[in-house]
Amino acid sequence: MTATSENYQPRRIEQRGLWFDEFEVGTVYVHAPGRTMTEADNVLFSTLTMNPQALHLDAAWAAEQPFGERLVNSMMTLAVMVGASVQQLTQGTIVANLGLTDVRFPHPLHHGDTLYSETLVVEKRLSESRPGQGIVTLAHTGRNQHGDIVGEARRAVLVWREGHQP
């Protein structure tokens, strides 16, 4: 039988994240590819989110500040760090984000830097109030192309157990 024959039934694979039971505490997921952050990305993100901070938008003003140039909006850094994990970890399996804690930006991200992200599964437990679901705590880390940590955050997510999703 060939892929073009009349009786051929292709195997179908749908891209998804992990079910609750597939998460293993202590596993690190490296998300690829990285994302090079451009000036246009930064200006668009800052204006779309109504953040007029001169540190992101005003090159002349930022040139006089300690870093000597505009910096990538830290909320964009956080959004890309978390977003990079979605396809691999939570696409179609998440019920809800429950919260972010321990958010830090220890090193600035500059226009032209590439953000690389990884996620450590910190803990997991079955939900006591929502049968068929579990809570997974993830530690996201973002690094620039030099390996400097530019962002960190812990995120709690509510995830379906396989076979329990609608």
HELIX and SHEET records of a PDB file:
HELIX    1   1 PHE A   20  GLU A   22  5                                   3    
HELIX    2   2 GLU A   39  LEU A   48  1                                  10    
HELIX    3   3 ALA A   54  LEU A   57  1                                   4    
HELIX    4   4 ALA A   59  ALA A   63  1                                   5    
HELIX    5   5 SER A   74  LEU A   89  1                                  16    
SHEET    1   A 5 VAL A  28  THR A  36  0                                        
SHEET    2   A 5 THR A 114  LEU A 126 -1                                        
SHEET    3   A 5 GLN A 133  ARG A 143 -1                                        
SHEET    4   A 5 ILE A 149  TRP A 160 -1                                        
SHEET    5   A 5 ILE A  94  ARG A 104 -1                                        
END                                                                             
